Amino acid sequence: MPAGVVTPEAVLLELPTVGPATRTFARLVDLFLQAALFTALVLVAAVLISAGGSPELLILLVVVLTIVVAPITTEILWRGRSPGKALLGLRVVSRDGSPSTPRQAVVRGLVAIVDTYATLGFLALTVATGTRDTQRPGDLAAGTVVIRDRTGRAAEVPVAFLPPPGYEAVVAGLDVGALDDEDFALVRAFLLRVGDLEPQERWRLATTLAEGVRRRIDQPVAAPITAETWLWCVASAYQYRRGNLLADAALGLAPIAAPRTR
């Protein structure tokens, strides 16, 4: 069932959440890999036990590593994906559409002890089937949903975001090293479509996105500057950091984005 999700590019989209059957299949793939990990860890534990290690402690450690530590770590490092989710093109995101956080991954992993492992998946499946966005208890506790990752999009035409006049120093002072291509694509998408938004909605969404980016790069929004102008500076700083697109634009070899007004 579609769920209204405000993505980080701050555009309301109707993205299809994933049904119970798809989530179950992804979980089975993960469980198969966890079983392989469990087997490998048991073999290591057997060697340690034969060397005088505590059987109870080692078995407990194997279980915790397999069903808690490994899934949580994978979800954090893979930004909301597990092997099963990656195979099916799925991703865990926050309920507002922004990338899931390590805290949310930890909450999902801990609740999975009850809703997935202790009840053999029955509780997770029952609750997910009965919620609008197919959320298991772990999702409800963490504030997350599982969506189909947006892959296979047509290649986007490169467009240069030159520093806004008068804000060259702001661009030069921004450290955007914490951003990646996906983050930039979200900022880019917002800036290229802001002219289609109503003024009040445009301001609200720009403010929301700017705050998310600010937290990501851990830098304050320079004052006085609007959220939208600051995002433009972020896009420009990112392009300066990543390559020669802005230089090509200056030579007329790449299109230049122009601020959009209604």
C-alpha positions as semicolon CSV with decimal commas, in nm:
position;residue;x (nm);y (nm);z (nm)
1;M;0,000;0,000;0,000
2;P;0,144;0,340;-0,087
3;A;0,262;0,551;0,199
4;G;0,295;0,927;0,191
5;V;0,664;0,979;0,253
6;V;0,844;1,313;0,259
7;T;1,181;1,226;0,112
8;P;1,499;1,414;0,200
9;E;1,468;1,611;-0,125
10;A;1,151;1,740;0,043
11;V;0,898;1,632;-0,217
12;L;0,590;1,439;-0,114
13;L;0,594;1,108;-0,298
14;E;0,368;0,810;-0,295
15;L;0,624;0,534;-0,255
16;P;0,508;0,174;-0,236
17;T;0,590;0,015;0,094
18;V;0,682;-0,350;0,081
19;G;0,423;-0,619;0,144
20;P;0,458;-0,898;0,402
21;A;0,543;-1,163;0,142
22;T;0,834;-0,966;0,000
23;R;0,964;-0,880;0,345
24;T;0,937;-1,244;0,450
25;F;1,140;-1,360;0,151
26;A;1,408;-1,099;0,223
27;R;1,415;-1,214;0,585
28;L;1,456;-1,579;0,477
29;V;1,761;-1,483;0,271
30;D;1,906;-1,306;0,574
31;L;1,827;-1,601;0,800
32;F;2,004;-1,839;0,562
33;L;2,317;-1,624;0,578
34;Q;2,283;-1,592;0,955
35;A;2,266;-1,971;0,980
36;A;2,591;-1,993;0,785
37;L;2,748;-1,737;1,017
38;F;2,616;-1,925;1,320
39;T;2,771;-2,249;1,194
40;A;3,108;-2,083;1,140
41;L;3,101;-1,923;1,485
42;V;3,005;-2,253;1,648
43;L;3,308;-2,419;1,492
44;V;3,528;-2,142;1,631
45;A;3,359;-2,174;1,971
46;A;3,417;-2,551;1,969
47;V;3,789;-2,493;1,927
48;L;3,790;-2,240;2,211
49;I;3,589;-2,474;2,436
50;S;3,837;-2,754;2,374
51;A;4,107;-2,510;2,480
52;G;3,933;-2,452;2,811
53;G;3,683;-2,178;2,730
54;S;3,348;-2,153;2,905
55;P;3,086;-2,336;2,694
56;E;2,795;-2,129;2,830
57;L;2,968;-1,796;2,771
58;L;3,088;-1,888;2,423
59;I;2,748;-2,018;2,309
60;L;2,579;-1,702;2,443
61;L;2,836;-1,493;2,256
62;V;2,771;-1,685;1,933
63;V;2,396;-1,633;1,963
64;V;2,427;-1,261;2,037
65;L;2,670;-1,206;1,751
66;T;2,446;-1,394;1,509
67;I;2,100;-1,256;1,585
68;V;2,180;-0,911;1,727
69;V;2,523;-0,772;1,643
70;A;2,554;-0,891;1,282
71;P;2,210;-0,769;1,160
72;I;2,241;-0,432;1,335
73;T;2,595;-0,372;1,211
74;T;2,500;-0,466;0,855
75;E;2,201;-0,233;0,855
76;I;2,408;0,057;0,987
77;L;2,700;0,011;0,748
78;W;2,477;-0,064;0,448
79;R;2,248;0,233;0,519
80;G;1,924;0,051;0,581
81;R;1,986;-0,263;0,381
82;S;2,064;-0,626;0,456
83;P;2,170;-0,891;0,204
84;G;1,807;-1,000;0,162
85;K;1,684;-0,643;0,119
86;A;1,963;-0,561;-0,124
87;L;1,875;-0,869;-0,330
88;L;1,514;-0,753;-0,363
89;G;1,590;-0,382;-0,393
90;L;1,456;-0,285;-0,052
91;R;1,573;-0,035;0,208
92;V;1,479;0,070;0,560
93;V;1,416;0,444;0,590
94;S;1,281;0,673;0,860
95;R;0,907;0,733;0,855
96;D;0,966;1,078;0,704
97;G;1,168;0,923;0,423
98;S;1,510;1,031;0,546
99;P;1,790;0,772;0,578
100;S;1,758;0,550;0,883
101;T;1,991;0,625;1,173
102;P;2,214;0,392;1,377
103;R;1,977;0,437;1,673
104;Q;1,687;0,313;1,463
105;A;1,890;0,014;1,346
106;V;1,967;-0,075;1,708
107;V;1,599;-0,047;1,808
108;R;1,489;-0,262;1,513
109;G;1,754;-0,522;1,595
110;L;1,666;-0,544;1,962
111;V;1,291;-0,568;1,903
112;A;1,358;-0,841;1,644
113;I;1,467;-1,065;1,932
114;V;1,100;-1,078;2,031
115;D;0,897;-1,016;1,715
116;T;1,111;-1,231;1,486
117;Y;1,324;-1,486;1,671
118;A;1,131;-1,557;1,992
119;T;0,799;-1,595;1,807
120;L;0,950;-1,750;1,491
121;G;0,835;-1,445;1,294
122;F;0,468;-1,487;1,382
123;L;0,442;-1,160;1,575
124;A;0,629;-0,964;1,308
125;L;0,413;-1,105;1,029
126;T;0,086;-1,054;1,216
127;V;0,157;-0,693;1,307
128;A;0,300;-0,609;0,963
129;T;-0,009;-0,749;0,794
130;G;-0,234;-0,537;1,011
131;T;-0,056;-0,202;0,974
132;R;-0,107;0,044;0,691
133;D;0,258;0,059;0,592
134;T;0,346;-0,305;0,667
135;Q;0,545;-0,217;0,978
136;R;0,652;-0,489;1,216
137;P;0,685;-0,401;1,587
138;G;1,051;-0,314;1,534
139;D;0,952;-0,058;1,270
140;L;0,681;0,090;1,492
141;A;0,926;0,126;1,781
142;A;1,202;0,275;1,563
143;G;0,981;0,491;1,342
144;T;1,084;0,322;1,018
145;V;0,931;0,172;0,705
146;V;1,070;-0,060;0,440
147;I;1,040;0,072;0,086
148;R;1,153;-0,030;-0,258
149;D;1,484;0,144;-0,316
150;R;1,477;0,385;-0,604
151;T;1,707;0,218;-0,851
152;G;1,721;0,204;-1,227
153;R;1,650;0,576;-1,269
154;A;1,744;0,731;-1,598
155;A;2,079;0,905;-1,596
156;E;2,046;1,268;-1,492
157;V;2,194;1,543;-1,705
158;P;2,486;1,703;-1,519
159;V;2,400;2,054;-1,409
160;A;2,632;2,297;-1,232
161;F;2,536;2,489;-0,919
162;L;2,751;2,800;-0,920
163;P;2,790;2,984;-0,588
164;P;2,505;3,232;-0,539
165;P;2,632;3,589;-0,595
166;G;2,765;3,725;-0,269
167;Y;2,788;3,384;-0,103
168;E;3,119;3,266;-0,243
169;A;3,274;3,278;0,105
170;V;2,995;3,061;0,245
171;V;3,058;2,800;-0,025
172;A;3,432;2,809;0,041
173;G;3,377;2,758;0,413
174;L;3,146;2,458;0,387
175;D;3,292;2,117;0,467
176;V;3,065;1,874;0,282
177;G;3,292;1,572;0,312
178;A;3,024;1,382;0,505
179;L;2,784;1,395;0,209
180;D;2,776;1,128;-0,061
181;D;2,631;1,111;-0,412
182;E;2,290;1,008;-0,283
183;D;2,276;1,304;-0,045
184;F;2,373;1,541;-0,325
185;A;2,113;1,389;-0,558
186;L;1,843;1,467;-0,301
187;V;1,952;1,830;-0,262
188;R;1,981;1,859;-0,640
189;A;1,631;1,724;-0,695
190;F;1,482;1,978;-0,455
191;L;1,666;2,277;-0,602
192;L;1,567;2,187;-0,957
193;R;1,197;2,166;-0,876
194;V;1,140;2,434;-0,615
195;G;0,971;2,658;-0,871
196;D;0,685;2,408;-0,889
197;L;0,606;2,443;-0,517
198;E;0,376;2,687;-0,345
199;P;0,574;2,955;-0,156
200;Q;0,476;2,837;0,192
201;E;0,543;2,473;0,110
202;R;0,868;2,569;-0,062
203;W;0,990;2,748;0,250
204;R;0,882;2,468;0,483
205;L;1,044;2,193;0,281
206;A;1,364;2,390;0,226
207;T;1,390;2,446;0,600
208;T;1,335;2,078;0,673
209;L;1,592;1,964;0,419
210;A;1,849;2,222;0,528
211;E;1,820;2,105;0,888
212;G;1,874;1,744;0,780
213;V;2,183;1,837;0,578
214;R;2,312;2,058;0,862
215;R;2,298;1,764;1,101
216;R;2,469;1,544;0,846
217;I;2,767;1,775;0,795
218;D;2,759;1,910;1,152
219;Q;2,788;2,273;1,046
220;P;2,557;2,566;1,125
221;V;2,350;2,744;0,863
222;A;2,523;3,076;0,806
223;A;2,319;3,379;0,906
224;P;2,167;3,576;0,754
225;I;2,085;3,330;0,475
226;T;1,770;3,148;0,370
227;A;1,754;2,771;0,391
228;E;1,714;2,746;0,015
229;T;2,018;2,965;-0,056
230;W;2,220;2,765;0,195
231;L;2,123;2,442;0,018
232;W;2,238;2,599;-0,307
233;C;2,572;2,674;-0,140
234;V;2,590;2,311;-0,020
235;A;2,531;2,185;-0,376
236;S;2,799;2,417;-0,510
237;A;3,048;2,317;-0,239
238;Y;2,984;1,951;-0,310
239;Q;3,052;1,996;-0,681
240;Y;3,372;2,187;-0,611
241;R;3,482;1,899;-0,390
242;R;3,396;1,623;-0,635
243;G;3,532;1,737;-0,970
244;N;3,553;1,971;-1,266
245;L;3,186;2,023;-1,348
246;L;3,190;2,385;-1,231
247;A;3,504;2,451;-1,433
248;D;3,336;2,297;-1,738
249;A;3,031;2,515;-1,676
250;A;3,248;2,827;-1,668
251;L;3,381;2,727;-2,012
252;G;3,029;2,670;-2,143
253;L;3,070;2,292;-2,153
254;A;2,803;2,209;-1,893
255;P;2,458;2,353;-1,822
256;I;2,427;2,589;-1,528
257;A;2,135;2,563;-1,288
258;A;1,946;2,885;-1,236
259;P;1,748;2,966;-0,921
260;R;1,382;2,903;-0,992
261;T;1,111;3,147;-0,895
262;R;0,738;3,133;-0,940
